[in-house]
Amino acid sequence: MGGKVIDPAPRLLPLAALLVVLTLTGCGSAGEAGESAADRDETRDMFVTGLNDIDSVYIDRMNLGDVAVEGLKRLDAFDPGVTLRRNSTEVELDIDGRPPVRFDAPSAYDATDWGELAARYVETAKLASPKLALTPPEQIYETVFDGMVSKLDGFSRYSSAADADENRASREGFGGIGVRVAVADGKVRIISVMNYTPAQRAGLQPDDIILAIDGQDVAGMDQRQVVDKLRGPVDSRVELKLLRAAATQPSTLLLSRAHVVPETVVYHPEGSVAYFHIYGFNSDTSESLEREIAHAKSEIGAGAITGYVLDLRSNPGGLLDEAVAVADIFMEKGRIVSTHGRHPDSHQYFEATAGDLADGKPIVVLVNGNSASASEIVAAALQDSGRAVVVGSNSYGKGTVQTVLRLPNSGELTLTWARFHAPSGYTLNKLGVLPSICTSGHSPAELMAELEHNQLRAVPVAERNALKPNDTGEMDKLRKTCPQVKSEPAGDVEMALDLIRKPMLYNRAVALGESPSPADATEAAAVSQSQQP
């Protein structure tokens, strides 16, 4: 079974959850003349594997004939003369008025037969269309799979081998030195240096200019080429010729590459409050947060810290297990999240373990309209359990879990396989997290005054928890009670700090969003609904 990833909301990135990439391979088959046997085998394997993946794990059972046909229709992007027609028993390929080629249509739910038909259709079209014959296989895969997943949901997608490689690097890390670079005007400039990396240990700084990598001048290289040159196997060496920001003459450094996971946690003190901005959830997020909490306790003083701010604004999500681990850092017990879908393995329950690194001190979580997926899991868990006050605007509402499946070409098919539910049972999908204190259109001073006089409206917990997962009308009504804000107002941080400074008002704010108890009945209903075809 593939691993689960809570994929980021589309184009909020990033990606991406408990990650174990599933590799499925199909058997090769002989095809018509005109391309190599290896190409024909890969084409067959790609479509058979992809459709079987959709049939096995996608959250809803799909008519695979509709899915395959929608993908094959997209071939007209390469040759407008290629036309597909379909009736109840046949799929017909027309090319520029030539006699049509007909294929017997398999049953609607036969993934392997539809995959094989798709491969034969592509091979036949290539024989008759010079434009298609000259089109690289990867472009055909991308176009056909984009058509297929358009029949699914907005979070399922195909990634080419190159994109998939970059996705894996973002989730799991890569062999590198730990710098971010920008290529402009023929220069490669370091724009940031990651903590705990070879680059930091070697003293590299923002605005240093890289002139050559392993003796090769970087002039003329694009961003991708530079990144590829800097990355390599862990423990391998790379030589950099640099013009340091404060130097007039170049210098040469030899660095050993290490396993680098992109940074997602940034800490700084706000007086006696430890402030953490979490930008995403990759394989290192929870460990990074633990390191930064230790840093805060050392810098501010463990006893002197008065509270913690977790800024999840504009955090698009990421890995499910990391979202669970981050919430668990601050919870002593209780449900963190549950997931439910069509596949039997999709029904999972995640519980907190004993130990609160914040030592029970106040926590304020900041969210906005771009806080999605994994960040919503953390916010909902801490709010439902009464462990934190959630401040900001209604979050994005991306409450689905994706599985990433490796394809025969080393590309990836990312498929939605479950919905996740907050500890009190409600589904976050299309609803999101309703803040304990809504700052949309309100100043911190106004809100604190209303809180002091008990005039702030509590989160409508009973209405929210009673919603059915498909009742989008009622969800929209609740969302309108705290309209989304996509920016990151400074007033949200001001509000958070003020709450932590005033324990009585903080406790009052916690009660505004706390759920009375886990809703087992709601959860059971959610499971039942998620299993419907």
N, C-alpha and C positions, 0 to 999 in steps of 0.2 A: 504494500500500500504506500502511496506517496505521502510525503510529509505535508504538514499544514502551514500555510503562510497567510497571514492577514495582509492582503495586498493593499498598497496605498490607493487612495482614491485616484481616479484617472488624472494624470498630468499634474498632481499636486507635488510630486517628488521634488519621485520616487517614488517607491516600493519604495512591502512587502512587504513571523510565525514559526513555530516548531518546524524545522526544515530538514527533511530527508528527501532528496530528489529521487523520484522513481524513474528507472530506465526500463522501457518496454521496447522490445524489438520484434519485428515480424519476420516471416520467412520470405526469401526471395522467390521470384517467379519469372519465367521467361516471358518476353514480350515481343512486339513486332520489331521489324528491322528499322534502322534509322538512328538509333542511339545505342550506347554501350549497354551490355547486360547489367553492369554495375549501376548505371543511371536508372535503368528500368526497375531493378530491384529496390533501389533506394526510394524511388517514387512510390512504388507499391507499399513498401514498409512505412513510409511517412503517412500515407492516407489511411492505411489499415490501422496503424498504431493510434493516430490521432482520433479517429472515429471510435475505436474501442475505448480510448481514454474517456471521451465524452460520454459514451454509453455507461461506463463503469462508475464514474465518480461525480459527474455534474449533478448539481443539487436537484434538478428536475429531470424526469425522463423525457428525452427529446425524440421527435420523429427524425431519424438519421437520414432518411431520404431528403427531407426538407433542408437539413443542415448541409449535406453534400452538394445538392443542386445549387444552393445559394453560393457556395464556394466556387463551383465550376462556372457559374454564370460570369464570374469576374474575369475570366480569360479574355473577354472582349476588350479589356483595358490594353492588351498587347496587340490585338488584331480585331478591329470592330467587325470584321467579316465573320468572326466565330460566333455562332448563335446556338443557344441551347433551348430545346423545347421538351416538355415533359407531359405525359398523360399518366393514367393510372397503371399502365403496364410497361411503358417504354420511356427511355431518355433518348432524345434525338439530337445529333450533332450536325449542324449545317455550317458549311464554309463557302462563302461567296457563291451561293447558288448551285453548288455542285450537288450531286445526288446525296441525300442525307445518309448518315451512318446511325443505325439504331442499336441500342443496348437494352436488353431486358432489365426492367427495374426490379431489384430485390424487394423483399418485405421491408416495411418501414423501419424495423428495429434490428436489422441484420448489419452490424457494424462492419464485419469483415467483408461481406459481399459488396457493400456500398464503397468501402475503401478500394477494393479491387476494381470496381466499375470506374471510380474516379481516376485511378491510375491508367486504365485502358483508354478512357476518354482523353486524358492529357496526351498520352502517347500517340493516339490517332490524330488528334488536332495538330500535334507537332509535324506529323508526316505530311499534312495537307497545307500547313501554314508556314511559309518561310519566316515570317515575323516571330511566331512562337518557337520555331526551331532554333532561332538565334538568341532566344531569351534564356538567361542563366537559370538553372533549376531553382536557386534560392529565391529569385524574384517570383517564380511561379508558386513556390510553396507559400511565400508570404502573402501573395494576393489571394490564393485559394483559401488559406486558413483564416485570413482576415474576413473573407466572406462567410466562412463557416461559423466563426465565433460571433458574427453580427446577429446570428439567430439566438445567441445565448443571452448574457447580460453584459453590462458595461464594464465589468471587472475581469471577465475572462479574455484572454488574448494569446496571440502567438508571438514569440520572439525568435528572431533569426539566431544562428549560431553565434555571430559576433555580439548581438545584443544580449543574448543569454549569458555569454561569458562575462560581460560587464555587470549584469544583474547579480550573478553569483559573487563577483568581487565585492559588490556593495553589501550583500548579505553576509558573506562568510569571510571576506578579506582576501588578500593577495600578497604575493611576494613583491616587496617594494621598499622604498626608503622613507616614505611618509611625508611627501610634499604635495601640495596642489599647485599647478602651474597654469599660466595663461600665455598663449602664443599670440603676439600682436606686433605688427611692424617688423617682422623678421627676428624678433627677440623672444626668448623663453624666460619669463619672469616668474620667480617663486612668489605665490600670493599668500600662502600660509604653510606652516610647519606643524604637523601633528605631534601631540605629546607622546612620550614613551616610544619614540621611533629612532631609527638610525640617523635620520636627518637632524632631529633635535639633539641627539648626543654629539653629532659632528659640528653643531653650532650653526647650521644653516639658518638664514633669516629671511623674512619677507623682503622682497625687492632685490634679493640676490639674482643675478642674471646667469643662466646656464648657457655657456658658449659651445660646449661639446660634450658628448656622452660616449664613453669608450673610444675616444680619439676621433669620433665622427662629428664634424661641424653640424650644428642643429639648424643653420640657416636653410630655409626652404622647407623644413619639416612642418607638418600640421600638428594639431593638438593630439590626435590619435597616435601619430607616429612617435611623438615625444613620450607619451605615456607608455607605449609599448616598449620603448627603449629603456625607460626607467624601471619597468617591472621585469621580474624574472624569478627563477627558482629561489626559495628561501636559502640563505647562506651563500648564495653566489655573490660575486663582487661586481661593482659598477664604478667606473672612474668618471668623475665630473670635472670639467674645466669651468671655473666660476669667476665672475667678476662680482666681488662682494660689494654690497651697497655703499660702504664707506671706503672702498679701495680704488686705486688707480691702475693697478696691474692685476692680471688674472692669476688665480691660484688653482692648484689641482688637489682634489680629494679622492681617496679611495674608500668606498663604503661597502659594507656587507648588507645585503638585503635581508629583511626579516618579514615575518608574517604580520601584515598591516591590516587592521580593520578600521574603516573610516570612523572618525570620531562622531559621536552623536550627543554627547553630554558636555555642557559648558557650565562651570561653577564660578560664582563670585559672591563675596559677602555683601550684604546690605545691612550694615551695622551688626546687630546681633542675630540677624536672620540669614540663613544659608539659602541662596537662590540658585536653582538649577534650571537651565533651559535644555530640554531634551528635544532634539531635532528629528529623531527617527528611532526605529527599533531594529538594530542589526544584532549579530551574534555576540557583540561585546557590550551592549548597552547596559545590562544590569550590573556587570562587573565594573564598568566605567563609573556608574552611579555610586556603587559601593566605595570605589577608590576616592571619588570626589567627596562623599560624605565623611570619610576618614580625614580627607584634607581639610574639610570645613571644621571638623571637631578639633583638629590640630591648630588651625589658624585662629578660629574664634574662641575655642575652648569648649570642650564637650558640655561642661556645666553652664557655660555662658550663652550657648545657643538658645534663643527663645522660640524658634520655629523654623519651618522650612517652606519654601515656595517651589512648586514644580510647575514650570512654564511649559505647557504642551500646545501652545498656540502655533498654528500652521504646521503641526506635526502630522505628516500624512499616514503614519502607521509603519508596518514592517512585520516582524516575526512574532508569532503568537506566544511561543514559550518565553520570549523576552518581555512581552507585556505582562504575562503572568508573574515572571520573576521580579519585575519592577514593583508591581502592586504588593507582592509578598514581602518585599523589603520593609514595608510599613505596616503590615497587618499581622496580628497575632493568631487569628483564627478566622474561619468563615469561608464562604464561597467567593471566588474571584470572578469566574466566568464559566458558562457552559456552552457547548456547541451542539447543534442538531441539524441533520440533513437527511438525504435519502439513503446514503450508504450506511450499513450497520456500524462501521467504525467511526462514523462522524459524531456519534453521541458520546461526548466527553465532558467530564466535570473536573474543574481545577479548584483545589482548596488551598488556603493559606497554611503555612507552617509556623510554628512558634518562633518568635524573635522579631522585634521591631527596632531597626537601626536608628530610628528617630526618637527612641526612648519615650514614646507617647506624647511628644511635644506637638504643638499645633502644626497642621499642614494646610496650605491653600494650594489648590490646583487651578491653573489658568487654562481656559479653552477658548477657542473662537470658531468661526464657521469653516475654517480649514483644518481643524483638529479632527482626524479621522481614524477609524479602524483601531489599531493597537492603542493609540492614545485615548480613544473612547473607552476601551476596556479598563484602562488604569483609572480614568476619571470616574467611571460608573462604579467600579469596585470600591474605591475609597469613599465615594459619596454614600453609596448604599450601606456600607458598614459603619458609617458615622465617624470614619477616621479622618475625613478632610472636608473642607468647604470648597465647593467648585464655584469659581467666579469667572464671569465673562459672558459670552453669548452662546446660543444654541450651536452645538457642534455639527459636523458634516452629516452624520447619519449613515456611515458605511459600516454596516453590521454583518458582513459576510466574510467567510474564511475561504482562502484559495489553496489549492494544491498545485505544486509545480511539478510537471512531469517531463522528463528528458525524452526528446525525440531522437530517431536514428541519425539525424544530421547534426546532433549536439545542440539543436535549438531547444526551445521549451514551449510547452503548452500550459498556460496558467488557467485553471478552471475553478470556478466557485463550487464548493462542495458542502458548505454548511452555513447556517446563520448562527451568530453568537448572541447570548442572552446575559443580561446583567444579573447580579446575585439575587435581586428581588424578582427575577423572572421575565422582565419585559425585554422585547427585542429592540436592539439599537438600530436595526436596519431601517432607513428612511425616516427615523425619528431622531436619533442622536441622544446626547446627554443634555438634559435641561439643567442649567446652572442653579446652584443654591441661591446665588445672588446674581441677577441679570444686570449687566452694566450697559446694555444697549440703550443709548440715548440718555444716560444718567451719569451725573458726576459722583465721584467717591464721597464728597461731603454730603450730598443729598441722601445717598444710600446709607451712609453711616448714621445720619440723623433719623432716617426712617427705621433702621434696625434698632436704634436705641429706644425708640418709642413703640416698638413692636408693630410697625406699620407695613413691613415687607411681607408680601404674599409668599407663602410656602410653596415649594414645588408640588404640583398636583399629583402626588404619588399614587393615590388610589385610581384616578382616571388613567394615568400613564400605565400602571401595571395591569389594568383590565383590558388594554387595547389588544386587539387581534393583530397578528403580524401583517395581514393584508388590508387593514383598515386605514388606508392612506389619508382618507378625508379627515378622520379624527386626529391622525398624526399631524396633519398640516395645521389644524386648529391649535394644537399644543405648541407646535414650533413657532407659531405667530405670537405666542405670549412672550417670547424672547428672541426677536429677529436676529438672524445671523449677522455678525460683523466679521469681515475677512481681514481687517487690519489688526495691528497689535497695539492698542492704545496704552500709553504710559499710565493712564489712570487705573488700569487693571492691576498693575504692580503696586501702585500707591494704595489701592484698596486692600490688597493682600497684606501689605506691611502693616497697615492700620489695624486690620483684624487681629493680627498676631500680637500687636502691642496691647490690645484690649481683650483680655481673656474672657470676660463676661459676654461681650458682644460676639466673640469668636464662637463660644459654646452655643449661643442663640442662633448663630448662622448655621452651625452644624445641624441643628435640629430642623432647619428649613428644608433640608434635602434628604434627611435620613429616612430609610424605609424601616417600618416596624419589625419586619421579619422576612426571611426568605419565603418566596411564594411557590411552594412545591406544586400546588394545583396549577398555577399559571405555567410553570415549567413543563408539567406533564401535558398541558394543552398545546404548548409550543412544539413539543416533540411530536404529538399526534398530527398537528397541522403540517409540520415539516416533512412528514412521511407521505403526505397526499401526492398523487401523481400530478 
